[in-house]
Amino acid sequence: MKVLNINSSSNRENSTSTAYAAKVVSQLKDVYTEVSVLERHTTYSDLPFINEAMLASLFVNGERTEAQVKALALSRQLVNEVLEADVIVISAPIYNFSVPASLKAYFDLIARAGLTFKYSESGPVGLLEGKKAYVVVSSGGVEIDSDVDFAGKYIKHFLGFLGISDIEMIKLDLLMFDAEAKQETANKQIQELQAK
Ligand SMILES: Cc1cc2nc3c(=O)[nH]c(=O)nc-3n(C[C@H](O)[C@H](O)[C@H](O)COP(=O)(O)O)c2cc1C
């Protein structure tokens, strides 16, 4: 089973969300046999924002030129990593009510018409069906799924747009109020992860 672990906290040494994503991965290794893990850190991968060269290369009639293929090379590589994964483990702290900018940049690079979603007569259709996602979100004072959560709900919506509907949220929110209780609940939830 192939696991893609995407972490996005800028805190490299002591990140709660990254640590809990690692616990999910470790549990998956216990539950499944032959688990391979590819880890991506969005903040430390030098991900570009969508630029003019990329835009000009995304929507072309016919074959792309060599330069256009090059402009989309990283996007294509990231898409391939997602396509190959059976399970995706995403971790994100809430930064200013939303996801870290690097995670948004990553999402911009993997949302590709014809590869990860397509347009149909009834609207966009996700092409990543059959994958399972575990989403770890940490926060100080914002409650996940509340009106001011533009991180957890956004990640769920984005994954759904790409066709991933089997999503398990691991909530490490409101850590400034009762971190211990949240961590205990999350630990229990992770220990109970079973094979699908
Ligand atoms: C730049 C920055 C912005 C933050 N913005 C918010 C916020 O809008 N709402 C919130 O509840 N917590 C906010 N926090 C707190 C973090 O979400 C919280 O400390 C989280 O547990 C950090 O996760 P990590 O340890 O994985 O980095 C912010 C923290 C930082 C560093």
The ligand as an SDF file (V2000), in Angstrom:
LIG
                    3D

 31 33  0  0  0  0  0  0  0  0999 V2000
    1.3890   32.1990   11.8490 C   0  0  0  0  0  0  0  0  0  0  0  0
    0.3780   31.5270   12.7160 C   0  0  0  0  0  0  0  0  0  0  0  0
   -0.9640   31.7930   12.5630 C   0  0  0  0  0  0  0  0  0  0  0  0
   -1.9140   31.1620   13.3610 C   0  0  0  0  0  0  0  0  0  0  0  0
   -3.2310   31.4300   13.1610 N   0  0  0  0  0  0  0  0  0  0  0  0
   -4.1500   30.7730   13.8860 C   0  0  0  0  0  0  0  0  0  0  0  0
   -5.5420   30.9950   13.6660 C   0  0  0  0  0  0  0  0  0  0  0  0
   -5.9640   31.7770   12.8170 O   0  0  0  0  0  0  0  0  0  0  0  0
   -6.4200   30.3040   14.4160 N   0  0  0  0  0  0  0  0  0  0  0  0
   -6.0200   29.3940   15.3630 C   0  0  0  0  0  0  0  0  0  0  0  0
   -6.8680   28.7860   15.9970 O   0  0  0  0  0  0  0  0  0  0  0  0
   -4.7170   29.1650   15.5820 N   0  0  0  0  0  0  0  0  0  0  0  0
   -3.7790   29.8180   14.8670 C   0  0  0  0  0  0  0  0  0  0  0  0
   -2.4630   29.5680   15.0870 N   0  0  0  0  0  0  0  0  0  0  0  0
   -2.0760   28.5500   16.0770 C   0  0  0  0  0  0  0  0  0  0  0  0
   -1.7450   27.2220   15.4290 C   0  0  0  0  0  0  0  0  0  0  0  0
   -2.7660   26.7920   14.5500 O   0  0  0  0  0  0  0  0  0  0  0  0
   -1.5500   26.1730   16.5180 C   0  0  0  0  0  0  0  0  0  0  0  0
   -0.5050   26.5730   17.3760 O   0  0  0  0  0  0  0  0  0  0  0  0
   -1.2360   24.8200   15.9360 C   0  0  0  0  0  0  0  0  0  0  0  0
   -1.3020   23.8630   16.9560 O   0  0  0  0  0  0  0  0  0  0  0  0
    0.1250   24.7750   15.2870 C   0  0  0  0  0  0  0  0  0  0  0  0
    0.3110   23.4940   14.7150 O   0  0  0  0  0  0  0  0  0  0  0  0
    1.7730   22.8980   14.4730 P   0  0  0  0  0  0  0  0  0  0  0  0
    2.3710   22.6360   15.8260 O   0  0  0  0  0  0  0  0  0  0  0  0
    1.5510   21.6530   13.6930 O   0  0  0  0  0  0  0  0  0  0  0  0
    2.5650   23.9160   13.7130 O   0  0  0  0  0  0  0  0  0  0  0  0
   -1.4960   30.2150   14.3210 C   0  0  0  0  0  0  0  0  0  0  0  0
   -0.1360   29.9430   14.4910 C   0  0  0  0  0  0  0  0  0  0  0  0
    0.7900   30.5910   13.7030 C   0  0  0  0  0  0  0  0  0  0  0  0
    2.2610   30.2610   13.8740 C   0  0  0  0  0  0  0  0  0  0  0  0
  1  2  1  0
  2  3  1  0
  2 30  2  0
  3  4  2  0
  4  5  1  0
  4 28  1  0
  5  6  2  0
  6  7  1  0
  6 13  1  0
  7  8  2  0
  7  9  1  0
  9 10  1  0
 10 11  2  0
 10 12  1  0
 12 13  2  0
 13 14  1  0
 14 15  1  0
 14 28  1  0
 15 16  1  0
 16 17  1  0
 16 18  1  0
 18 19  1  0
 18 20  1  0
 20 21  1  0
 20 22  1  0
 22 23  1  0
 23 24  1  0
 24 25  2  0
 24 26  1  0
 24 27  1  0
 28 29  2  0
 29 30  1  0
 30 31  1  0
M  END
$$$$
